């Protein structure tokens, strides 16, 4: 399937996008994009191997092993993987930056499978739920795979990409916030679904990986056909980031995201029908408070089937003081500002046994973010609905095109820390 996607998209890309790239070239010339600081397709070899501890509420804890190799065998190709140990079993692997046409057509593919996972299901969508007003939904037999094809032109200043992602999982049980089982699903179905994505990037900056001046605009359309009893909807994302140069190679980054879900056909919204399809009988729970958690999960599932879900807030990239996917809704507005202070700015090779590469910059970052999401578009203009995060981070930028990031953020619900790869705010 992924192979057919790659071949089909390659034919379309090579036949149709050449004329688009030529038209875009004249537009970029008129906009006077800043010159690139370096080669946008680095080939320096690098690798990293390190342990990564995890703790999942309602599931448990353990130690995972992360490994990656960059620009393998004098190519642009990268390979990476993660192996979970402890209470979660499984792993993920992928290969990226496969140049089907050198510097023109790039393919990425990946696969993930885990036996158990959990996500927080809050009592309602939008911004009005309280910090501890959630249950934990455990899913099992989860797998996720897909591929992405990118056609790139003009030294990566203009790109069009398409992707196909498919996944499957089943709801095993619902727990309270402390991990105690509320209800276990009876013969839950394995639900499969997929998402197709098409997007474009205009990159008027001085560097694709580590921009310090210029403007970047991403426009993405993702389509999610019905998954089980879900809705048939698509999401439009408009993501703009301005990079303002400051003295001594520092940068002020300003981001604006607007995301909207458009429902073509609503999914199942009847609570009784949803309970039957998921193998959950909320009325059988003897404790009233726990029964309420079950009913709230069914209610938010029905809302998702009615309105669709736009880009969420919370986690590694937006409103970083909140848990991943903390706020969900059909419409999202987000704004962020980040000051990136470059402590060093030179190409320095490093080899510390478990990690090898070329460091080009060490950064400190200070950021402020605010955003809102809701099923009602009118709520995006209400100042009382917005939530904010602020904090600081540490980054290592490598010559291989990788950014290692550690952030500490504070908001109304406390402090959250994260270690991740890549700058925030990317789609």
N, C-alpha and C positions, 0 to 999 in steps of 0.2 A: 504494500500500500504506500509506504513512505517512498519507495523507489519510483513508483508510478508518479507520485506527486513531484518528485525531483525532476524526472524526465519531462513531464508535461510543462512544468513551470519553466524549465530551461528553454524549451522551444518558444514559449510565449515571450520570455524575457529577452532572448537574443533577437527575435524578429520584430517585437513591438517597442521595446524600450530604447533602442538606439536613437530613434527620432525624438523621443521624449527627452533623452539626455542632451541632445544637441540644442533643443529649445531651452532647456534649463541652464546650459552653459552660458548662453547669452544673457539670461536673467541674472545669474550669479555675477557675471562681469559688471552688470549695471549696478548691482548692490555692493560692489567692492568688498567682497569677503576678505578677511585677513589672510595672509599667507600662512601655510602650514609650517609649524616649527620643526618638523622632522618627518621621516618616512612613515606613512600611515599603515604600512604592512610590514612590521618588524619581523625578523627571523631569528633573533637571538634565542638560544635554547635555555630553558629553565624548568625547574621542577619544585614540588613541595609535597611533604608528607608530614601530617601532624594529627594528634588525637583531638577529638572534639566531644566534650561531655554534654549530655542532654538530660533534661528533666521535664517530663510531660505530665501535667495534672491528670489524675485518673488512670494513667497508664503505667508510669514508673520512670526509672532513670537507667542510665547506662553510659557506655563510652563508645563512640563511633570513631572510625579511622578515615581520614580524608586524604586523598592523593591526587596529584595532577601533574601532567607533563605538557610543556608548552613548546610550540614550534619544533615538533619532532622531526629528526632526520633532515634538517635543513629545509623544512617546509613551513607553512603557516599553520599546520594542523595541530590541534590540542586534544588531549584525552584526559578525562577526569573520572573520579569515582568516589563513593562513600559507602562504607560497610558498617551497619548498625550491630552493636552487641548490647547485651543486657535484656531489658524487658521488651524491647522492640527488635524484631528480627527482619532482616531484609537489606536492601541497599539500592544504590543508583549508579548509573554509568552513562557516559556520553562522549561523543566525539564532535568537535567543533572546528570551524574555520577550514573546512575541506574545500579547496578551490577547484571547482569543476571547470571553470574558465579562470585562469590566473588574474587576480585583481579585478574580476568582473562578476563572477557568479560563485557564491559561497553557500555551502550546505552545512547544517548542524542537525544532529540527531541525538536522542537520549531516551533512557528507559529507567523507571523507578518501580520497585515492588516492595511492600512492607506488609507484615502480617497484622499489625495493629497500629492504629493512630487515633487521635482524639482532637476534637475542636470545641471551642467554647460557643455555646448557643445562648445568646442573651434573650431576655424576656420579650424584647421588641426590637425592631429595626430602627434605624435613625440614631439620634443622639441622646435620647432621654432615659436610657436604661442606666441603672446604678452600677458601680464597680463590681460588686459581688452578686449581681442579679443575673446569674447565668447557671446553666447546667453543662455537663460535659457529655458530648455525644461520641461514643466509641464506634469507629468503623473498622472493618477488617477486609482481608483479601483485596487490598488496594494495589492497583497498578496504574501506571501512567506512562505513556510513551508518545513520541511525535517527532516531527522534523520541521525545520525552517529553512527556507531558501531566500537568499538576499542577492539582488542585482544591484551592483554599486558602480558609480561613475564619478568622474571629475575629482579624483583623489578623495573619495568617500564623502563628497559634499552633497551628493544626491543619491538616495537609495530607495528601492521599492522591495518589500519583502512579503512573502506569503508563508503561512504555516498551517499545519494540521496537528492537533493534539487530541489524543483519545485516552479515556480512563475508565475504570470500573471500581466499584466498592459496594459494600453492604453495611447497613446500620446494624450493629451487634447489640448495643445497649445504651441506656442513658444513665448517667451518674450525677450526683449532686456535686457542688463545687469542691467538696473534700474528697471526692473519689468513691463515695459509697454508692453501690448499685441501687438505682430506683426501679428500673424495669429492663428485662432482657427481651429482645425481639424473638418472635417465634417463626422459624423458617423464613428469615428475611431474604428478599430477592437480591440477586447481584445486579446492580443498576449500572448500565453502561451509557456513556455519552461522549460526544466529541465537540471540539471547537475549531472552527476555521478562522484564520486571521489574515487580513491584508492591510498593509500600512506603507507609509512613505515618510522619509526623513529628509529635511533640508538642513544641512549642517554648515552654517556660515561662521565657523570658529577657526581658531588657529591650530587645533589638534582634536582628533576624533576621540582619543582615550582620555586625555587630561586637558580639556579646554580651559583657557584663561582669558580669552577675549572673543566677543562675537555673540551670535544668536543661533539657537537650535530649535527647530520645530518638528514635532512628531504628530502625525495624524494616523490613527489606527481604527479599523473597523473589525470587531470580532463577532462572529456569528455562533450562537449556541442553539442548535436544534433541540427538540424536546429530549430530555433525559428521564426515562421512566415516565412519571406523571408531570414532569416539569414543563415550563413555558418554552415557546419558540420565540426567541428574541435576539437582538443584536445590540452591541454597545459601541458608541462612538467616543473615542478619546482624543482630546486636543491638548497636547503637552508642549509648553514653550518655556525655554530657559535662556536667560540673558546672562552673559559672563562679562563682568566689568573689571578691567585690569586696574590694579592698585600698585603702589610702589613696592619694589623689591620682589617682583614676580608673584605677588599675592593677587587674590581674585575674590570678588563679591559675586556670588551666583544667586539669581532671583528666578523662582519657578512659579508657573501658573498652570494648573490642570483643571480641565472641565471634562466630565465624563457623564454620559447619559445612556440609559437603557431604553430600547424601543421594543415593545412587545407586539409580535405579529399575531400570535394565538396564545391565550392564557392556558396554563396547565390546570391540574386538578386543584380546586380550592375548598372542596367539601371536607371538613375535618374527619368525619366518619370514614369516608373513602380513603383518605390519606393514611389513617391508622391501619386500615385493612391492608393496603398496599405495602406498608412498611413493616407489617407484622407486630404492631404495637397496640396494646389495649390499655389506654390510659385509665379507663374506669376501673380496672382491676387492681389498681394501686391503693392500698388501704389508708395510707397517710395522706391527708389532704394537701399538705405543702408539697410533697413529692409528686402527687397527681397534677398539681398546678405546673410543675416544671415540664412534665410530659405534654400537657396541653399547650404550653407556651411554645415548645418545639414544633408541634403540629401547626400552631398559628403562624409562626415565622416562616415555616415551609410553605404554607398557603400564600403568604404575602410575597415570597420570592416567586411563586408560580404565577401570581397575578401581575406583579410589576417588573420582574426581572431584577438583576443586580449589576450595578455599575462598578467601577473600580473602588475597592474598599479602602478604608483608612485605618491606620494602626499597623505596627510591625516594623520591618527593616527599612522601609522607604519613605513613608508618609505618616505623620503623627507618631514619631518613634518612641514616645513615652508610653504608648498603649500596646496591648497584645496584638498579634497578627490578626487582621480581619476584624478588629474590635467593632468598627462601625460599618454597617451595610445599608444600602438603599439603592433606589433606582436612579438617583441623580447625585453627583458629587462635585464639589468645588473645593479646591485646595490651593494654598499659597505658601511659599517657603522662601527663606533667605538664609544663605550660608556664607560665612567669611572663611576662606581657605588661606591659611598662613603657611607659606612654604618655608620651612626651616632650612632645607638644602635644595639645590637645583643643579645637579650634575649627574652624569652617568657613572655610577660606582658599582663594579661587580661585587657580588657577595656569594659566599659558599659556606653555609653553616651546618653541614652534614645533612640535615633534613630539608634544606631549602637552598636553592641555587638560582641566581638570575642576575639582572642588572637593575639596580635601584636608580631611578631618575629623580625622585623627590620624596621627602618626608614632610608631612603636613600636620598641622593642628587645625581643627575646624570648630567654629562656633555657629550654632544655627538656631533659628526660630521658625516654627511652622504653625499654621492655623488652617482649619478646614471644617467642612460640614457635609453630611450626606443624608438624604431623605427620600422617601417614596413620593413626596410632594415637592414639585419643583419650586413652589413659592417659598418653601422653608430656606432655600439657599440665600435669600436676601435678609433673613432674620439674624441679627447680630447675636442674639441670646443663644442661638443654636450652635455656634462655633465652639470648637475645642482647640486647645493650643498645646504645643510642646516646645521646649527649648533645652539646649544642652551643648555638649562638646564632644569632639571625636579625634581620633588619631588615624592617619592613613600612611601607607607605604605605596607609592606608585612605581611600577616596574617598567622596564624597557620592553617587556613582552606584551604590554597592553593590559596588565592586570592591576587592579586597585584593591589592596587589602585594607579593610575598614573596621574600626572598633568605635562604637558610639555609646554614650551615656546620656539619656534624655530624662527630663522631668516634666510632669504635667499634673492635672488635677487628681489623677488616680495613683500618683506616686512615681517611682523611678523605674526605668527599664533599661537594660543594657543589651547590646547585640554585637556580635562579630559576624561580618559578612564580606562578600567579595563584590566590588563594584560601587560606584557612586550612587547616592540616593536619587530618587525622582525619575529614574529611567522607566520606560514602559516595557 
